Amino acid sequence: MEAWGAVEQEKALERILTSSDDLLELVMTLLEAAAIEANDVRLKREEVGLSLLLAQLKASLRVPGDRNWRSFGTILRTCPL
């Protein structure tokens, strides 16, 4: 068996980290859905700046597997922030 070089190791590590982030996001989403189903969610109303909210949403938006979510991405890119 041939030893991996530094580039291959870096790519493999990046795939592992990306996959673990995706799995964590999936688990968190499932936990949130379970809490909503159990009526265990409390809402807090507060004023927010729309520009800041959209900027944070745009920064946090990442589709698992690097798939391009064109329609939503296009909307966010065209929003005046």
N, C-alpha and C positions, 0 to 999 in steps of 0.2 A: 504494500500500500504506500502510495506516494504522500509525502508530507505536504500540507497545505502551506501556501505562501501567505504573507501578511495581507495581501489584497483580498484573497479568497476568504480568509478568516474575518476580515473587516466586513465583507459583504454578508457572510453567514451570521455574524453577530447583529448586523443591522436588521436582517430578516427576523431573527429571533426577537429582538427588541420591538420591532413593529408588530409582530404577531402577538406578543404578550400585551402590548398596549391595546390592540384590537380586542383581545379576549377580556381584558379588564373592563373596557368600555361596554362590552356585551353583558358581562355580569352586572355591572352597575345599572345598565338599562333594565335588565330583568328584575333587579331588586326594586327599582323605582316603579316598574309596572306592577309588581306584587303589592307594593305599598298603596298604590292608587286603587287597585282592586279591593284591598282590604279596608278602604276608606280611612287610611292612616296618614293622609296628607293634609297639611294645614297650609292655606294660602295666606300670603301677606301682601297686601296691596301697598304699592309705593310708586312714586313718580320716578321715571327713568328717562334719561336722554336717549332719544332714538338713534342718533348718530353713534354714540358710545356703544349701545346695545348691538347695533349692526356690525360695528367694528370688532367687538368681542366675538360675536357669532362667526364672522368671517375668519378671524384668527383661529378659532377652535374647530372650524369645519375641516374634517379630514375623513375621506371615505375609505373604509378598509380595503386593502389590496390596491391602493393607488388608483382606483377607478375614478373616472372623471364624471362628476355630476354636473353636466353642462348647464341645465336650465337654472338651477339654483345659483351656481357660480356666476352665471351671466347676470342674473339679477343683482347679486352683491357687487359685482364689478361696476355696474352702471349706477349704483346708488351714490349720490353725492355725500361723502363722509367728511 
